[in-house]
């Protein structure tokens, strides 16, 4: 029965790797969570005895894993900031509603993730997401799958859970899904967008736990399944020609925040090219699966994410 009381809570760290007290709990789906992997290195020697390992010493301690969750407009911003690096907030309604524009930056802020599983509560400090997969299909939530690594771990006493009151976003909240300026949301059954920032951990001599994180080259790719008609059929020609298109996904929650605003998640990928399209000979609707990859745009970079919510500052 204890499992029904499991929870995770989060906080942004002022200094990377220095644990912060979590301030917000996040509803997540059943998943692996963050796991501790302690490498033990066996020492072999010719010693006149049968066993292979004669002794051990500690190797790297890896604190890796992640979560699958519905996209809640306030808590999701913490993951976006750590994943992308830069947040530029603007005011929508003074004292009530704010728009955050997340873009790629040189550094990544750390998160403290408190993970309570039964009688075990751990705080993982310096957690930096390296991969985000955002997906949905007709009839489902907008789902975020996040993986990353932490710098350290310690036992803790779980905070009293405090969840945000804003609703999770779902497929019916999608107001725009456009390719090259043409809105095709009514012809799409599913979409998946995956961003990877290449984040890895550096250990250094004299330490079995990570010391700092560093970022390698980032990538964006994705997949859309849509109904084939005169508009979407043209995407096969675009693939063959190497035509580049902008993809915009805008999700506007039905819930009112502030006086007259709504929670909004907008993902903009300025320059994409189709890398693969497939059409099936089938008895169902005529479907086309489109896979795409992104490149850097001179103005908006590889990807830009806007999030409107009631959080003033991350």
Secondary structure as UniProt FT lines:
FT   HELIX           2..5
FT   STRAND          7..12
FT   TURN            16..17
FT   STRAND          24..26
FT   STRAND          33..44
FT   STRAND          53..70
FT   TURN            73..75
FT   HELIX           76..84
FT   STRAND          85..93
FT   TURN            94..96
FT   STRAND          97..104
FT   STRAND          111..117
FT   TURN            118..119
FT   STRAND          120..137
FT   TURN            138..139
FT   STRAND          143..150
FT   STRAND          152..155
FT   HELIX           171..173
FT   STRAND          174..179
FT   TURN            180..181
FT   STRAND          182..183
FT   HELIX           185..187
FT   STRAND          188..196
FT   STRAND          200..202
FT   TURN            205..206
FT   STRAND          212..214
FT   STRAND          219..227
FT   HELIX           230..241
FT   STRAND          244..257
FT   TURN            258..260
FT   STRAND          261..279
FT   STRAND          287..295
FT   TURN            298..300
FT   STRAND          304..309
//
